[in-house]
Each structure stands twice: as structure tokens, then as C-alpha cells.
Amino acid sequence: MSRGICVLAFLCAISGLTAFAEDSQDLQEISVRYLGANGWVVTVGTRMLIFDYQEGTDPSPPPGSDRNLSSGYVTPAELMGFEVYVFVTHSHLDHYDPVILTWEPRLEEITYFFGWSAGEDPGHHYLDEWRETASVGGMEVYTIYSHHSNVSEVAYLVTMDDLIVYHNGDYKAEYEDDFAFLRTITEHIDLAFLIGHPFENHQYFLQALLMAELFDVSYIFPMNREGEAFRCHEYADLLADYGVDSVIIVAETRGEEFILDR
């Protein structure tokens, strides 16, 4: 059994799923919360990064009064006081919900990144070309470009405060060249959100293997259709069979939070 699966089994036995590092007590905790389908929010200090948020894939949506981060839903009231960065990889409905635009009038600090020409707002970042870069508030954003099911899209690599996050979206392109490009930026990735397809000949799985080979990846969070966490567990087992030793964390339900020490 690989180190990643051993650690996962240990973590799953702990309420709240907290990963501890004895030599990192002076570093900020990282909160990772599952927002359904391909959606996640990463919170470090006063910064909050929201990736591919949407509400339409929840098979059992709660009533409006019960919608909050703990149930896997974003409400503007919970974003106040944070520097909020919203990333959307592409326009498919399991990755993008226009509701994200309703947050902007209620927040002082919110920045949007889109992987296609989603509009013409001069305050938004439309990263719709090959390998684009944006620098905002001490945070660097890099993209690699793909075209999936008739839409343009990107995967994001975000670096900030000694934290490096990769979100794949549905990216599926010339990954050997694109990952080699990303490796010129970093050799380490703290959090990697990857498509959790447990099929060893599928390109998404091959991409994961190459990422694990080229980068020191601390944590992998598999993504799949909402309600199909079992696929992500199969994916974790298959990665272990191939010797991937990153810690692999599978989210079971919307709103589930993971507290990680750096």
C-alpha cells in the first residue's frame, strides 16, 4: 500500500480529517472545502480562492435558509472580510453558474478569472488564450489551454504565500508539453484538484501519472460527478497501484471541510 493511501486511511478515521505536520506549526492552516462536482474553496488566512462553483448538480439541494459553506453553498455574507478570488475553467454547467456574478455588488474585494471570453467587464480577467498569466495582489495565475466538448477552457496554476494550487477543470490537451511548461514555474504543487477517472488508459489518468512524476504533489483531491465518490476512491486505489505517494483525499459530500497544515 502506498504512503498516500496509508495516510488517507488514517485521516479518514479522524473527525474533521486534519493532516498534521510536526515541523510546520508556525505556518498557516489551509482550509479546503468541497462545493459539489468540480467546485472547491481554498482558504488561507484572509484569502479565499473559489474554483468552478455551481449549484445545479446537487441531487438533494437544501432550502435557501440552509445554504451556507457548511452545506457546500456560497453566500456573500460568509465572504465578507476576505480577499475573494473566483476561478472558472469553462462554461459547462457543472463548472460555471452565473450566480457567482451576484456576489460582486455585495463585496469590497472580489476578483474573477474566466478561462474563456465570458464577458467584457474591464475588472474581470479573461484568460482565453494559450498559456496566459495574470498577477493580482501578490498572487500569480498561470493557465494552460484546452478545448473540450466545443468550448474553450483552461486549467489554473495559482501561486501565493508559498502555496501552489492546481485546478484541472476538464483540461485535456497536449499535457506533456503543457506540464513541462508548468514545471518551469514550479517543481512542487501543494494542492492538485484532478479529474478522478479510475481508468488507466484514459487521458485524465495518464495526466495524473505524469503530474505525479514531474511535480512533488502534496495533496490530490479527485473530482468526479456529484454523488460518485466511489469513482474517486477507485481512482485513489489505482494511483496507489502505480506508485503515486501523494496524500489522496476524497470528498464524500458537499460542504465537507479538510484542514491541512503546511
N, C-alpha and C positions, 0 to 999 in steps of 0.2 A: 504493500500500500504506500502511495506517495505521501510526502510530507503535507501536501495541500489537502488531501482527503483526511489524513490523520487529524490535522488541525481543525478541519471543518467538523468532523465528528465530535471533537472535544468542545468546540464552540457551540454546537447545536444543543449541548447538554446544559448550557448556561442561560438563564433567563436574561434576555436583552442582547445576547450574542456580542460580547465585548472581547476584542482581541488585545492582549496586553503585551507590551514590550518593556522589559525592566530598565533598559538604558534610555528610555525616551520620555521619562516622567516630566521633563521640563518643556515638552513640546505640546502644542495644542491638539486637542482631540479632534477627530474628524467624524462628523455625523453623516451617514449615508441612509437615505430613506427611499423606499420603493413607492413609486407613484403609479403603478399599473403599466402593463405592456412594456414599452421601452422607456418609461419615464422614471427619472430619479432626481433627487435633490441632494446635493453635497453641501454641507455647511461647515465652514472653518472660521471660528471667531465671528466677525461681523459680516463675512462674505457668504453669500448663498448662490450656488450655481444650480439652475433647474434645466434639465435636459428632457426634450421630447415629451412634454406634458400634454396629456389629453384625457378626457373624461369618458369618451364614448365606448371604450372596450370593457368597462366594469360590468360583469354579468349580474351583479347584485348591488346597484348603486344605492347608497344611503340617502335618506331625505336631506333636503338642503340644510336643515338645522344641525345635522350631524356631520357635515362636511368640513373637515379640517385636516391638517397634516397627519394627525394620528390615524385618520381613516384613509389616507392616501390622496387627499384633495387639497389644493392650494387655495387659500383665501387671502385677499390682500391684507387683512388685519394682522395675519401672522407674519407677513413680510416686512412690516414696518420696523424701522430701526436697523435693517440690514442693507448692505450693498447687494442688490439682486441682479444676477446675470442670467438671461434666459436664452437657451440654445435650442434651435430647431434644425434637425438634419435635412428634412424634406417634407413635402406637403401631404403625404399619405395620412389618412385619418387616424391610424394607430400611432402616429408620431406628432401630429400637429392638431391643435384645437384653437380656433380664433379667440377663445375665451382669454387666452394669455394677454391679448391686447387690451382687455378691460382693466387690467391691473395698473397700467401705466398712469392714468389720471389720478390715482389714489396714492402713488408712491413718489417720494422725492428722488430716490436713487434706484433706477432700473434701466438696464441696457439689454437690447435684443440683438441676437445673431441669427441670421437665416441662411440656409445653405442653397438658396435659390433667390430669384428676383421676386420676393414676396410683396413688394410694395415700393413706395417712393418716399418714405419718411426719411428726411436727412439725418435724424437722430438714431436710425437703426443701421445695423451692419448687414449688408447683403453680400455674402461671400460665395458668389456663384461662378467663379472662375477656377481654373486649375491651380491648386496649391496657393491659396491666399493666406494673408497674415493680417491680424489686427492687434493693436496694442491699446489697452484701456485700463487706466487706474493701476498700473504696475502689473497687469496681467497680460500675458501673451497668448494669442489664439492662432492656431495653425489648422489648415484644412487640407484634406485630400479629397479629390473629386470623383464622383461616380454618376452613373445614370442607371436607374433601376425602375423597371415597370413604367417606362415612359415619363419619368420625372427626373429632374436634376436633383442631386443630393450631395452631401459631404459627410465625412467623419471628422470629428474635432479632436485636436490635442491641445489641452489648456495647461499652461504653466503659471503658477502663482505661489508666493510664500513657501517655496520649497516643496510644493505639492504639484504633482503632474497627473492629469486626468485624461483618459482617452475614452471617447464615446463613439462607437462604430456606426450608430444608426443602422441603415441597411446597406452600407457601403460594400460594394463588391466589384472591384475593378482590377487594375494592374497592381496588385498588392505587393508583389516583390519589389518593384521599383518605388512604390509609394512608401512602404515601410523602411526601405533603405534611406529615403529622403528624411523620414521622421527620425531615424537614428542619428542623422547629422545634428539634430536638435537635442536629443537626449538618449541616454542608454538605459534609463530607468523610467518606469511608469508605476505610480503608486496605485491608482485605481483604473481598471480597464473594464468597461461595460461592453460585452461582446455578445453576438447572436449565439444563443445556446442550442445549435442544431447538433444532435448527437449522431452524426453520420460521417464516418471517417473519410469518405471520398467527396464530401460536399465542400465547396469553396470556403464557406464560413468556418468550417472546422480546420481546413488547411491554413486559413488566415490566422486562426488562433495558435496553431502549432508554430508558425513562423514568427508570430509576435513573441511567443514564449522563448523562442530560440534567439531572437535578435535583442530582446529587451529583458532587463531584470524587472519582472512584473510582480508587485507585492500581492495585490488582491485582484481576482477576476470575479465579476458579477455577471453571470449568464442572463440573457434576455430571451424570452420566447412569447408565444401567445399567452394572453392572460388566462389563468386557470390551468396552465400546462407546466407547472413547476416540475412535474415528474420528468419532463424532457430535459430540463436544466440539470437535474440530478444525474440523468443518464450521460449528459454531456460532461459533467464533472468526473464521473467514473471513467469515461473514455479518455479524457485528458490525462487522468492519472495513469491509465494503461500505457500512454505514450510518454510517460516520464515527466509531465509538467508538474513542477513543485510549487507553483503559486498557491496561495490560500484561495480556495474557491468557495464563494458564499452564495447560496441560493435563497432568494426571497420567495416566500410562500404566499403572502397576502399583501394587498395594498396597505400602505401605512407602516409596514414593518420597518423598524429602525435598527441600524447597526452602528455601534460606537467603536471606533478604531483609534488606537494610539499610534502615533508616528514614531 
